[in-house]
Amino acid sequence: MKFSKSAICLAITASFFNVTAFAQEQASNDINNVETITVTSDFRQQSLQNAPTSMSVLTDIEIKQRSAKHLEELIAVSPNVNFASGSQRARYYQIRGIGERSQFQEPINPSVGVIIDEVDFTGIGSVASLFDVKQAEIFRGPQGTRFGANAIAGMINITTNEPTEDFEGSVQLGVGNYNTYDMGVALSGPATDSVKYRLAVNQSNSDGYIENVHLQREDTNNRDELTIRGKLAIEASNDLTIDLAGYYFDFDNGYDAYSLDNTRETYSDEPGFDQQQTAAFSAKLNYQGFESATILAIVSNADSDLAYGYDEDWAYVGISDPDVIENPDYAYWEYTSTDHYYREKAVLTTELRAISNQGQEIFNGSTAWVAGIFYKQDDEDLLRQYTYAAGDFTSTNESKSIAIYGQLDSQLAEKWSLISGLRIENRTADYNNSDLFNDSIDDTMLGGKLVLSYQQSQDSLWYASINRGYKAGGNNTDGTLPDDLRTFEPEYLMNYELGYKVSLLNNNAYIRSSVFYMDRTDMQVKSSTTIVREDGSAEFISYLGNATSGSNYGAEIESAWTINDYVNIYGSLGLLNTEFDEFIDKDGNSLTGEEQAHAPNYQFNVGINYQPTDEWLFNISVDGKDEFYFSDTRYYDGQPIPEEDITSEAVVLLNASISYLQDNWQLKVWGRNLANEEYANRGFYFGNDPRDGYAPKQYTQLSEPLVFGASLDYQF
């Protein structure tokens, strides 16, 4: 998977632009300047243009521009960020080629964390609905000081809109193909002189884009998603503010995505499901009564019931009957089974943080400081019901993490500054299951960063950084695995990065760029094995193991230019090269020098906004992604798998929208993937079709086809 000449040309063209532009509110009907975007999830709020790190901030403008209802529909605009499905909604993301792709029976430690309003939804990010969301911040590279063990590759932090001083509200209505409809209501304002509130409710439904030809249904891969959020902002005193938030998510989705023919027509007689009910809250107390520091206390809790299951044979009873099958040699070869997983997951986090106040810097007034302590309890109970198991499988995994951290922000000279951060984290986990497998893990990990920045001028910033990230070890739980594959060790990553950010043309244009090299040790990689049953069918087992080392390196560019009052162009480009420095798989095959999974060599987005009058806005954009390996498995039954059978295809997608704007309402017609390109986001190689004698081949889950619709937004 190397760059073609045309891909390079396209990538270079895309590098001049960035999707995070057009950063004025559409209702203002003004695109004269690029908005100053604030990063809210670091220790101190700061301008994105002055933040010495590689990150994207996707604002409500990008959300509306793409008519995105979920983070997976927006993530393509951020360079070097990918996602894996294998479920109804994306739960797992990969940043710079690092990240999990699925979870079945085993407990896992995700490489990319997902935080929504201080609540940890890592590993269950399918609830990342974008209604009434202010912005999504995507940190690329390890965030060992700020976020710890679940941020070795990066972090996604979603912030919803805050309560307002004055009463306001909005209504959003949408319709689309595949019997899609969407309705949302948000209300915000003062409850008393010292209390402000915000309530947002959204219901989104769709039949999905799968047709089950056996059941003659078009809704077996449907979406039925309810999101409720409430916030209170309380001014308890002159020194104390309290922010409370409560959430309820009810996602009752179907899951029927894989076809024996690799199409959107399935044969399942027992379609699956992908459901999640979550009740969560967060409380943030900000006390400014001390002279030296501001004290921040954060508590969050999320209780989730998750149900995920699928028709393992992807077929109906009778699909290999002699009157149906073409080759009579394979008559009655079929099997039938389902695989269902029911999880109860409870996550509690508490954090106490002290942030030095302005004028209270140490070391002769040169250094601001942050110090904190963090605690997390993550308990997960699993019930697995599998046709070929002797009985129900149950397990419990109880983990606790405690961390202390600190950061110094030192002004070395007028233009030079240094950020130094350190985090020490201990994680313990007790695991046991119904197969009488019990194990305890105790990992102490160290992460941190050094960031040297040079403010060349008011409009330009250089930075160089070294970051160390980490991820805890864990267990593989399948009882058929040999003992040497049942546990794996922590993974560590060193990230070396050089970046440059500049604002140009009177703040009408900007460039944000970075190059990076990441050195991975004790890599946790997904591998798989296949057990052939007596009837000729196969059981596919995935597991995690440690490769020796690996490297990921590349570049990221985001930029935008507001040319005049009518035209704004934007784009982003991610270049990525990954490889295993030394990796021998379970069967003794060498993958040394091979590319890592879900790590496309390039990704880009380029678009244009054209607003000829105050009332009309036209947008067109193109997303592109290189081919990538679906997994780190390259051999089947001891033989190398043909590359075309374990990789995706490169794809270019066209999107567009037309908006009619008024002071308090907007009407939009939109479409994504207008050329109806067929491409996959998840794939496996094994045998599952009785009609061809279970011959191994590639099976893929297809991504979103052509989708289009109209939406009405009304503010009052």
C-alpha positions, 0 to 999 in steps of 0.5 A: 500500500504505497502512494500512487502518483495521483494520490500524492498530487491529490494529497498535496492539493488538499494540504493547502486547506482545512475543514476547521474553517468557516468558523463564523456562525452561519446565522451571522451571515459573515465569513470575513474572518477565521474564528478564534477557537478555544481548547477547553479540555487542557488544564488551562483554556487557550486558543487552538492556534497557540496550543503547542500540540497537534489537534483538531477542534470540530465545532458546531459549524462542522457538525451542521455543515455535514448534517452529522448526527454522530461522531463517526459521521464527522471524524473524517475531517480530522487528519490521521483519525480512523474508526472501526465498526463491527457494530451499529455505531463506531465504538472505537477510534484509531489515531495515527494508526493506534487503537482497538477495533472491537471487543468481544469476550475479553476486557480491554484497555482502549488506546483512544479515550472518549470524554463527554462533559467530564464523563468517561465513555471510553470503550462505549463511545457509540453514544457520541450523539452530536445534537446540541454539541458545542465542539469535539476536541481531538488530541493526536498523540499520547496525552499521558499527563492530562488523561493517562492510561486510555490516551496512548494514541490520543483523546476525544473530548466532546463538550455540549453547549452550556446554560445561558444567561438569557432564555433561548431555545432551538428546535431541529427537524430532519428527514432523509432517505432510508426512512430517516427522521430526527427531532431535537429540542434544546431549552436554556436560560436562568432558573434563578438569579444564581442558577442557569439551566439547559435541557436537550432532547433528541430522537433519531431513527432510521431503517438503516441501509441493509435489506434482509432478503430472507426476512423481506425486511429493510430495518434489521440494521435500524437505528433508534437513538434517544439522547437526553442531557440536562445541565445546571450552572450554579453560582453558589458564592462569589468564589464557588461555582458548581456545574452539574450535568445529567445524561440518559442515552437509550440506543436500541439499534439493530445489527445485521451488517455482514452479507455472505455476498459482501453486499447490503443484502443479508440472509440472516434469520436471527438478526443481531442487536446493538443496544445501550442504556446509560445513565450518567452524571458529572459534578464540577466544583470550581473554588477561587477563594484561595490567593495562590490557586484555583481548586477544581473538584470533578466527580462523574459516574456512568452506569451502562447496560450494553447488549450486542449480538449477531447471527454468526452464520449470517444465513438462514436454516436451509441455505445449503439445501439441495434445491437451493445450492448450486454445488450438490457436494456442499448440500447440508453443510450449513450450521446455525448459531448466534453470539450474544454479549450482555454487559453491565459497566459502571465507571466512577471517576473523581479528580482534585486539581489545583491550578496556580492563579495569575500572579502566583507563579513560582521560580521568580514568577516565571512558572505557572503550575498544576497539581492533581490526583485522580481516581477511577473505578471501572467495573464490568460484568459480562454474560455471553450466550453462545450457541456452541458453548456448553453453557453461559459464560460469565465474567467480572472485571474490577479495576481501580486506577489512582494517579498523581500528576503535575505540570509546570508552564515556564516562561524561559524568555520573552518568546520561549516557553517550556511545558513539563508534565509528569503522571504516575498511575497505578492500575489494579484489576481483578478478573474471574470468569465461569471457566475458572480462570482468575487473574490479577493485574497490578501495573504502575506506569509513568507518562509525561511530556516536555514541550518547548515552544517559540512564539516567533510573532503574535501570529506564528508559533513553533513547538517541539515536544516529547511525549510518553504515553502508556496503556495497561496490560490485560487478559485474553479470556477465551478458554480455547486459547493456550496459556501463553496467549492468556495475558499481555503486558503494558504498552509504552509509546514515545512521541517526538513531534515538531509543529508550526502554526501561523495566521495569515492575511489579517487573520483570514487564513491559517496553517497548522502543521506537524510532523511526528515519530512514535516509537512503540514498545511491547505493542498490544496488537489484535491477532486471531486464530480459527478453530475448525469444528467437526462439521467443517464450520469454523470458530473465529477467535480474536485476542490481544498480544504483545509485539516487540516494537513498532513505529508510526510516523507522518505529518498533519496539516490543517489550513483555511482561507477566507478569500473574500466575503463570499468564498471560504476554502478549507482542507486537511491532510494526514500522512502516515506510515506504520510498521512492526519493527519486530513481530512474530505472530502466534504461528511463527510467521514474521510480520517484521516491516509490515504495516499496522492495521487500520492505518491508511497512508493518507487521509484528506478533506477539502471543501469550499463554502460559497455565500453569494448573499446573506440568505444562501450558502453552498458547501461542497467537500471531498473526503479521501482515504487510502487503503488499509489493512483490516487486521494484523492477521496476514496468514490463514492455515499457515499460508499468506493471505492475498493482500487484496483479501485483507485490505480495504479499497482507497476511496474518495467521497463527495458531499454537498449542502445548500442552506437558506438562512434567516435570522432565526431559522435555517433550511438545509438540503444535504447529501453525503457520499453523493457518488454512492461509493461502496467501501468498507470500514471493517473486514475479516478473512475466513470461511463462513459460506456453506454454499462454497464449502466454507472456502476462506475469503474476505468479508466486509462491513460496508460503510455509509452509502449515498445518504441525503435529506433536509433539515430545519433549524429554528431558534427562539 
